[in-house]
């Protein structure tokens, strides 16, 4: 008697990609659009400064400028889209 044996092939992969966005400065006080842990940020725009190792470093400041509390318009973030994508098998 013959017995049918089912074989399944499983493939795994890892996919990586890089997207870009430009965070423009505050039109009122010229503070950067992201939080930063650099010393010169602390001197010029203390509201955008975060201590080294803070998880907000490099992140967008949001809808209000943390330095002068002015509203940041939606046109101050320009998404450039995907620059690079690769699938590793």
C-alpha angles and dihedrals in degrees: 000000000000122000123208113229118201117215123195124198115214121195125190129193141176121224126199131182141175124215126184134214132175116219107202124213123263108273091219105048101008092237114158119263094237137058113255138183097211117124094232089058089056091053098046104028111016092175091066095048121106126178118261111277094026111142091228093065108121093011125122116268091227133223096331128049106244090210103053099007092234117150112260112219123228091248091069091081116065114188109207095187132224117346101176139009131174136175118211118201 
